[in-house]
Amino acid sequence: MVTTLVVSDRHSVREEVGNALAEAGHDVMACPGPRPPDYACVGGCKNRCALAHGCDLVVLDADLGSDLRGVGTSSWDLLNFYRGLGIPIVVLAEGEDLPGWVPTDRIAYLPRSAPGRSVVSAVNVLVDTTPASHGADDRAAG
């Protein structure tokens, strides 16, 4: 079973994507991302994030409150944090949110308005092409 972390400050995104993933048989964890007033996040501060270390894949909304306000931990910071951990990522974004973000075999991009079933399909493709499950390795190691 795949454990997916859904990071968005929009409850509606966390709920729609989370429900679609759960219905498809995934374990789901939800995170609202960096919170006011300073929009700091342990992931962006390079500390261990229990949620990140407990997941196999991340769905990241690239339009967080920290991005809109230009302070704290940005979605770019989180993307780099998850990439550094070797976690595959599905990024939900629109064109203007993607400067310099290059898709790879471990990163997929979908429009923020993509329905939950499209996110499930992208997650399944990334999981099927990922050599080893990051979260499972971490949990087995301790």
CORGIZI-V457924 format. One line per field, one symbol per residue. ss: DSSP state (A for helix, B for strand, O for the rest). phi: phi as a letter, one per 20 degrees, with the letter a starting at -180 (. if undefined). psi: psi as a letter, one per 30 degrees, with the letter a starting at -180 (. if undefined). Layout:
BEGIN
ss=???
phi=???
psi=???
END
This chain:
BEGIN
ss=OOBBBBBOOOAAAAAAAAAAAAAOOOBBBBBOOOBOOOOBOOOOOOOOOAAAAOOOBBBBBOOOAAAAAOOOOOAAAAAAAAAAOOOBBBBBOOAAAOOOOOOBOOBBBBOOOOOAAAAAAAAAAAAAAOOOOAAAAAAAAO
phi=.eddeddaeegffgfffffffffeneecddcfmgdfeelebfffemefdgfffddebcddfecegfffemcmeeffffgfffffemefcddebdgfedfmedfcfdccdcfgeffgfffgffffffffdegcfgfffffffp
psi=kkkkkjjkfjeeeeeeeeeeeefggkkkkkkgakllffhlkeefgglkjeeefglflkjkkgileeeefglajleeeeeeeeeffgkkkjkjllefggkfjkkafgkkklkfgkleeeeeeeeeeeefgkekjeeeeeeef.
END
